[in-house]
């Protein structure tokens, strides 16, 4: 008995897969334009020995033998007797049966029809067509590179965006020239200023990449999703990309005057977050401007540089949130970490490349602050972050956002993989 039930299950699986192709349509009644599988039954008729040939592939070893024609006539008669419509059929050589798909009329249930057919001595067995649901889950975004973004899983961006997207928050990106025409950045820049007018106005890699990490558009069918896709960027060019024969390895440089002008501009134009993915020596003018920005309630995020004392300036400046790539080793206390390795992001010319480094880790945290500040304008500095250790380490982004948002029943409050109650 158990062997027969195993054969029945296998026959169902095969018949489900093959009947759905619409092949071998029955000669009598035509199938409806749009099939409703939930209103169909499967009827199995036993093959006679001359019909079943071991080793033949299903569907190509039977032809139109008299035995097969007889079974079709039998199936058509069964359909008429029970008021059914023939839809399709398929010979299942491995199980020694023919599978006939029949549509059930209104007023009858597939379960009842299958039960009656199973009592007919001419029928091997019958069962209702069963429907199965794929368990992959719908995509959260249609941006093709989103699944490979480290923050998509580690930070659970799609869940964070159920609470906040950075709407209404402006992030000043003090960097090299951003490609405002990039498809992931079109419309994301609310204000731009070039503090290096003597240099060619050509889109540059570093600034474009940082901007994409922070605020690349979501659900536009291309590229990536920014940490804060509804934030608006203030594109402040204070740095430039050195021009070499191999621009991929060219350094991005800034001087203190351009940085001072850009930070001054960001303060006057009320940027809530200032991203400084750069590092260098301490500077009195820049330090004073950062103090003013912090006093005004702006959040300043900077990249930590392991090659400079104290992690370099402005990361070492009091009140600045210093961020390092989490892949780095021996990061001292007081430094926060974020994804900074193998990150897909925007690049000039409508392209996307993989990037590494603390510059992009800092960009993640600037985007996070945009999410925090949408929910709570008071979430301004390092005290707004919940981290692995006091004052630094890996950031618990969900806990940080939940604290800013207040009491909230939301997806990111669940451990990864756990379904909602």
C-alpha positions in Angstrom: 0.0 0.0 0.0 2.8 2.4 0.9 4.4 1.8 -2.5 1.2 2.7 -4.3 0.8 6.0 -2.3 4.4 6.8 -3.2 3.6 6.3 -6.8 0.5 8.4 -6.5 2.6 11.3 -5.0 5.2 11.0 -7.7 2.5 10.9 -10.4 0.9 14.0 -9.0 4.2 15.9 -9.0 5.0 14.9 -12.5 1.5 15.6 -13.8 1.4 19.0 -12.0 4.6 20.0 -13.8 3.7 18.7 -17.2 0.0 19.5 -17.3 1.0 23.1 -16.6 2.8 23.3 -19.9 -0.4 23.1 -21.8 1.0 20.3 -24.0 -1.1 17.4 -25.4 -4.5 19.3 -25.3 -7.5 17.0 -25.4 -9.2 16.7 -28.8 -12.8 17.1 -27.6 -13.2 20.2 -25.4 -11.0 23.2 -25.6 -9.3 24.6 -22.4 -10.4 28.0 -21.1 -8.2 31.0 -22.1 -7.1 31.4 -18.5 -6.9 28.1 -16.5 -7.9 28.0 -12.8 -5.9 25.1 -11.5 -7.7 25.2 -8.2 -10.9 24.1 -10.1 -9.3 21.0 -11.7 -8.9 17.3 -10.9 -6.3 14.7 -12.0 -7.6 11.4 -13.2 -5.2 8.5 -13.6 -5.9 5.6 -15.9 -3.7 2.4 -15.8 -1.7 1.7 -18.9 -1.8 -1.7 -20.5 1.4 -3.6 -21.0 1.7 -2.9 -24.7 1.4 0.8 -24.0 4.1 0.9 -21.3 7.6 0.5 -22.6 10.3 0.7 -19.9 13.1 3.1 -20.7 11.1 5.4 -23.0 11.0 9.0 -22.2 7.5 10.3 -21.1 5.6 11.6 -24.0 7.8 10.4 -26.8 7.4 6.6 -26.7 3.6 6.2 -27.2 2.5 7.8 -30.4 -1.2 7.3 -31.2 -1.5 3.6 -30.5 -5.0 2.1 -30.4 -4.7 1.5 -26.6 -3.9 5.2 -26.1 -6.8 6.2 -28.2 -9.1 3.9 -26.2 -8.0 5.5 -22.9 -8.7 9.0 -24.3 -12.2 7.8 -25.3 -12.6 6.4 -21.8 -11.4 9.7 -20.2 -13.7 11.7 -22.5 -16.6 9.5 -21.4 -15.8 10.0 -17.8 -15.7 13.7 -18.3 -19.1 13.7 -19.9 -20.6 11.5 -17.2 -19.4 13.8 -14.4 -20.0 17.1 -16.3 -16.2 17.9 -16.5 -14.2 19.5 -19.2 -11.0 17.9 -20.6 -8.0 20.2 -20.3 -4.9 18.2 -20.9 -3.4 14.8 -20.6 0.1 13.2 -20.3 1.4 9.6 -20.3 3.5 8.9 -17.3 5.7 5.9 -18.4 7.6 5.7 -15.1 4.3 5.0 -13.2 2.5 3.1 -15.9 -0.5 5.5 -15.9 -2.0 8.2 -18.1 -2.8 11.5 -16.3 -5.9 13.4 -17.5 -6.6 17.0 -16.3 -10.3 17.9 -16.1 -11.9 21.1 -15.1 -14.7 21.0 -12.5 -17.9 23.0 -13.2 -19.4 25.6 -10.8 -21.5 24.1 -8.1 -19.1 21.1 -7.5 -15.9 20.9 -5.5 -12.8 19.2 -6.9 -12.5 17.2 -3.7 -16.0 15.7 -4.1 -15.5 15.0 -7.9 -12.2 13.3 -7.3 -13.7 11.1 -4.6 -16.5 10.0 -6.9 -14.1 9.3 -9.7 -11.9 7.2 -7.5 -14.8 4.9 -6.8 -15.1 4.1 -10.6 -13.5 0.7 -11.3 -12.2 2.2 -14.6 -10.1 4.8 -12.7 -6.8 3.9 -11.0 -7.3 6.9 -8.8 -8.3 10.6 -8.9 -7.4 13.6 -6.8 -7.9 17.4 -6.8 -5.3 19.6 -8.3 -3.2 20.9 -5.4 -1.6 24.3 -5.3 1.9 24.9 -3.9 3.5 28.2 -2.8 7.1 29.0 -3.3 8.9 30.0 -0.1 11.5 32.4 -1.5 9.6 35.5 -0.3 9.0 38.6 -2.3 12.0 40.8 -3.1 12.2 43.8 -0.7 13.7 46.0 -3.4 14.0 45.7 -7.2 17.5 47.2 -7.2 19.6 44.3 -8.5 22.7 44.9 -6.4 20.8 45.2 -3.1 21.2 41.5 -2.2 25.0 41.8 -2.3 25.2 44.9 -0.3 26.8 43.9 3.1 24.5 46.3 4.9 21.4 44.7 3.3 21.8 41.8 5.6 24.2 42.9 8.4 22.2 46.1 9.0 18.9 44.7 7.7 18.2 47.8 5.7 14.9 46.8 4.3 13.6 46.4 7.9 15.1 49.7 9.0 13.4 51.4 6.1 10.0 50.3 7.5 10.8 52.7 10.3 12.8 55.5 8.6 14.2 56.3 5.2 15.9 59.6 6.1 13.0 61.7 4.7 13.5 65.4 5.4 17.1 65.1 6.5 20.0 66.7 4.6 23.4 65.2 4.6 26.3 67.4 3.5 28.9 65.3 1.6 32.1 67.2 1.7 34.1 65.4 -0.9 35.1 65.3 -4.5 32.7 66.1 -7.3 29.6 63.8 -7.3 28.1 62.5 -10.5 24.6 64.1 -10.2 23.5 62.4 -13.4 24.1 58.9 -12.1 20.8 56.9 -12.3 21.0 56.0 -8.6 21.6 59.7 -7.6 19.4 61.7 -10.0 17.1 63.8 -7.8 18.9 62.9 -4.6 21.0 66.2 -4.5 19.1 69.2 -3.1 22.0 71.6 -3.2 25.5 71.6 -4.7 28.5 73.9 -4.6 31.9 73.7 -6.1 34.6 75.2 -4.0 37.3 74.3 -6.5 36.2 76.3 -9.6 39.7 76.3 -11.0 39.6 72.5 -11.4 37.8 70.6 -14.2 34.1 70.0 -13.3 34.3 66.3 -14.0 32.5 63.7 -11.8 34.9 61.9 -9.5 35.0 58.4 -8.0 35.3 59.0 -4.3 32.5 61.6 -3.8 30.2 59.7 -6.1 30.8 56.4 -4.2 30.3 58.0 -0.8 27.0 59.7 -2.0 25.7 56.3 -3.2 26.3 54.6 0.1 24.4 57.3 1.9 21.4 58.0 -0.3 21.3 55.9 -3.5 17.7 55.7 -4.8 15.5 52.7 -3.9 13.2 50.8 -6.1 14.4 52.4 -9.3 15.3 49.0 -10.9 19.1 49.7 -11.1 22.1 49.5 -8.8 22.0 49.7 -5.0 19.9 51.1 -2.2 21.4 53.8 0.0 21.3 53.6 3.8 19.0 56.6 3.8 17.3 56.6 0.3 14.9 59.4 1.1 17.5 61.7 2.6 18.7 64.6 0.5 22.4 65.3 -0.3 24.2 68.6 -0.1 27.0 68.0 -2.6 29.9 70.2 -1.5 33.0 69.8 -3.7 36.1 70.5 -1.6 38.3 67.7 -2.8 39.7 66.6 -6.1 40.8 63.4 -7.8 44.4 63.4 -9.0 44.6 62.8 -12.7 47.0 60.0 -13.7 47.3 57.5 -16.5 45.6 55.0 -14.2 42.8 57.0 -12.6 41.5 53.9 -10.8 44.4 54.2 -8.3 44.5 58.0 -8.2 44.3 59.6 -4.8 41.6 62.0 -3.7 43.0 65.1 -2.0 41.6 68.2 -0.2 43.1 71.3 1.2 42.1 73.1 4.4 40.7 76.2 2.6 38.3 74.1 0.4 37.2 72.1 3.5 36.7 75.3 5.6 34.5 76.8 2.8 32.5 73.6 2.5 31.9 73.1 6.2 31.0 76.8 6.6 28.5 76.5 3.8 27.0 73.3 5.3 26.5 75.1 8.6 24.9 78.2 7.1 22.5 76.0 5.0 21.4 73.9 7.9 22.8 70.5 7.0 21.8 68.1 9.8 24.6 65.6 9.1 28.1 66.4 7.7 30.0 63.5 6.2 33.8 63.9 6.1 35.3 60.7 4.6 38.8 62.1 4.8 41.7 62.4 7.2 44.8 64.6 7.7 46.5 66.8 10.3 44.7 68.9 12.9 43.8 72.4 11.7 42.7 75.3 14.0 40.2 76.8 11.5 38.6 73.5 10.7 38.4 72.7 14.4 36.6 75.9 15.2 34.1 75.4 12.4 33.5 71.8 13.6 32.9 73.2 17.2 30.3 75.6 15.7 28.6 72.8 13.8 28.4 70.6 16.8 27.1 73.5 18.9 24.3 74.0 16.3 23.3 70.4 16.8 24.7 69.1 13.6 26.2 65.6 13.5 29.7 65.3 12.1 30.9 61.9 10.9 34.6 61.3 9.9 36.7 58.4 8.7 39.3 57.0 11.1 42.9 56.6 9.7 45.0 54.0 11.3 48.1 55.5 9.8 47.8 58.9 11.7 48.1 59.7 15.4 44.7 59.5 17.1 43.2 58.2 13.9 43.8 61.5 12.1 41.7 64.7 12.0 38.8 65.3 12.0 38.1 61.8 13.4 40.1 62.8 16.5 38.2 66.0 17.1 36.0 66.0 20.2 32.4 65.4 19.4 33.0 64.0 15.9 31.8 60.4 15.4 34.9 58.5 14.2 34.2 55.4 12.1 36.5 52.6 10.8 35.8 49.8 8.4 34.8 46.8 10.5 37.3 44.6 8.5 40.2 46.4 10.0 42.1 44.9 13.0 43.2 46.4 16.3 40.7 49.3 16.2 41.1 51.3 19.5 38.3 52.1 21.9 36.1 55.0 21.0 35.9 54.2 17.3 32.7 52.9 15.8 32.8 50.3 13.0 30.6 49.8 10.0 30.7 47.8 6.7 33.7 48.9 4.7 34.8 46.0 2.5 33.6 44.8 -0.9 30.8 47.4 -1.1 29.0 47.9 -4.4 28.4 51.6 -4.9 27.9 54.3 -7.5 30.7 55.5 -9.8 30.9 58.2 -12.5 29.4 57.4 -15.8 26.4 55.5 -14.6 28.5 52.6 -13.3 28.9 50.6 -10.1 32.1 49.3 -8.6 33.2 47.5 -5.5 35.0 49.7 -3.0 36.7 49.3 0.4 37.8 51.5 3.2 36.8 53.6 6.2 35.5 56.4 3.9 32.6 54.2 3.0 32.1 52.9 6.6 31.7 56.6 7.6 29.2 57.0 4.8 27.1 54.1 6.3 27.0 55.9 9.6 26.1 59.2 8.1 23.2 57.5 6.4 22.3 55.9 9.7 22.2 59.3 11.4 19.8 60.5 8.6 17.5 57.6 9.6 17.9 58.5 13.3 17.3 62.2 12.8 14.1 61.7 10.8 12.6 60.0 13.9 14.3 62.2 16.5 16.1 65.5 15.8 17.9 65.0 19.2 19.7 61.9 17.9 22.8 64.0 17.1 26.1 62.5 18.2 27.7 59.3 19.4 25.4 59.2 22.4 22.6 58.3 19.9 24.3 55.0 18.9 23.9 51.7 20.6 27.1 49.7 20.1 28.9 46.5 21.1 30.9 48.3 23.7 30.6 51.6 25.5 31.6 54.5 23.1 32.6 52.4 20.1 32.7 49.1 18.3 30.1 47.5 16.0 26.8 49.5 15.9 23.5 47.8 16.8 21.7 49.7 14.1 18.2 48.3 14.9 18.6 49.1 18.6 19.9 52.6 17.8 16.9 53.3 15.5 14.4 51.9 17.9 15.7 54.1 20.7 15.3 57.1 18.4 11.9 56.1 17.2 10.5 55.3 20.6 8.2 52.3 21.4 7.6 50.5 18.1 6.5 47.1 17.0 8.6 46.7 13.9 10.4 44.1 11.8 13.9 45.0 12.8 13.2 44.4 16.4 13.1 40.7 15.6 16.2 38.5 15.5 17.1 37.6 11.9 15.0 34.9 10.5 12.3 34.9 13.2 8.8 35.4 11.9 6.5 38.0 13.6 4.2 36.8 16.3 
